[in-house]
Amino acid sequence: MRGKDDEYDYLFKIVLIGDSGVGKSNLLSRFTRNEFNLESKSTIGVEFATRSITVDSKTVKAQIWDTAGQERYRAITSAYYRGAVGALLVYDIAKYLTYEDAERWLRELQDHADANIVIMLVGNKSDLRHLRAVPTDEAKSFAEKNGLSFIETSALDSTNVETAFHNVLTEIYRIVSQKQMAGQSELELGPSTTIEPIHMLPTHQEGKQTPCCQNI
C-alpha cells in the first residue's frame, strides 16, 4: 500500500549536469528540501532526491538526479541519463570556463539521452553579480541557438530555483499529456490539453538504486 508521499499522477526523471562546483547539489537540496550548504563538497558518483508539485491539478513527482561533474565519473553517470525526460545544464555565471563546457555537456546529453528530452540552460550563482564572467545575453543566445530554455538562478538566496524546476516539469507534463491524448509514438511539442488521470511507472524503482556516497 502506497503512502501519501507515493501518490502521484506522473513521475519524471530529471538529471542535473555541468562542471563540478557550479552548484548542482545545492540546486537539488534547495528545491527538494529548501536547504543550502555553504561547505558543500563535490558529489561522488550519483545521488537523487524527489519532490512533488501540482500542474493542472495533477500531482507531478520529480525524481532529480545529481550527476558528479568530475571527468573521472563521466563513464558512471552517463548510464543515469537513460530514462531521463528533463535536464538542467548548469554553469557558474562567475566562471566562464564552466559556461564554455556547457557545449560539451550538451553533446554528451544528446549522445546518451532521449532525443526529445527537455533541456534548460541554467546560469547559477546569480548572487555573484559583481563577479559575473558570463553575459546573460550571450548565454541566452547560446540557449536559443540550441533550442534550450534559459534561466539564471541562485541556490544561495533561492532566486528562480522554484521557477527553473517548475518550468521544466510543466513543459514535460504538457508534452507527455499531449502524447497520451493523441496516442502518438513520439513526443511532440504543443499546447496542453485536458486529459484523463494516468499513472506513469517510475524509470527506476526507488530503493534498488542507491548512491555509494552522499555529500550535499
Beta strands, then each sheet from edge to edge (+ up, - down):
strand 1: 10-17
strand 2: 46-55
strand 3: 58-67
strand 4: 86-92
strand 5: 118-124
strand 6: 149-152
sheet 1: 2+ 3- 1- 4- 5- 6-
end
